[in-house]
């Protein structure tokens, strides 16, 4: 059957060539084999940094219907979601997220994760480029490697066997670690670096250490709203008819 069809096509082509090609037809191509498979349209789903929805609308505003798009803003979970062609299953979904940077998370700041003084010394040594002054970093490494603590503990305990009980523990630790130092690094992915003051907390039970920064926590809260508001303003400018809803 396939051979007969080919012969038939060749005969029709030969007849057409004999009578002359149609006007503006410079070439006739016969393809053999399987046709390209039909596929469903592909849904566009993109997840990027916080300004991804604004970037999308700024570059595609001339090929979308603004009345069929909406933007959801979730400040608590730190993301902005753009849905285009909202009633279409294959509509585009662009999500911009505020994520803590790898540099910030590497130090474990404000995570409550305690490590030994040697582990903290190694961490600082391998990431000294984030210090304002590398000599400060290496001095801190030396102090952590030679960590010495003097513990003065007083325990007072009494029990009169009539239900009254008193237990008092007083402990004072003296060590050679600095109270605080400065780090310069990006807190959020895709955002410029910022300088923050970081403190070393020591666990009185086993003398393990962790890094704490109230200043970094303030920067996260303040920057979150400022960065998200800036993206919302860009969306309003590029596509004023796209509805924006705060969750």
NORVEN-V412991 format. One record per run of one state. SS is the DSSP state (~ for helix, > for strand, _ for the rest). FROM is the first residue (numbers start at 0). LEN is the number of residues. If there is no record, write none. Layout:
<<SS | FROM | LEN> <SS | FROM | LEN>>
This chain:
<<_ | 0 | 1> <~ | 1 | 17> <_ | 18 | 26> <> | 44 | 5> <_ | 49 | 2> <~ | 51 | 12> <_ | 63 | 2> <~ | 65 | 3> <_ | 68 | 1> <> | 69 | 5> <_ | 74 | 4> <> | 78 | 5> <_ | 83 | 9> <> | 92 | 5> <_ | 97 | 2> <> | 99 | 1> <_ | 100 | 1> <~ | 101 | 5> <_ | 106 | 8> <> | 114 | 1> <_ | 115 | 1> <~ | 116 | 10> <_ | 126 | 1> <~ | 127 | 3> <> | 130 | 1> <_ | 131 | 2> <~ | 133 | 12> <_ | 145 | 3> <> | 148 | 11> <_ | 159 | 5> <> | 164 | 11> <_ | 175 | 4> <> | 179 | 6> <_ | 185 | 2> <> | 187 | 1> <_ | 188 | 5> <> | 193 | 9> <_ | 202 | 6> <> | 208 | 4> <_ | 212 | 1> <~ | 213 | 25> <_ | 238 | 4> <> | 242 | 4> <_ | 246 | 1>>
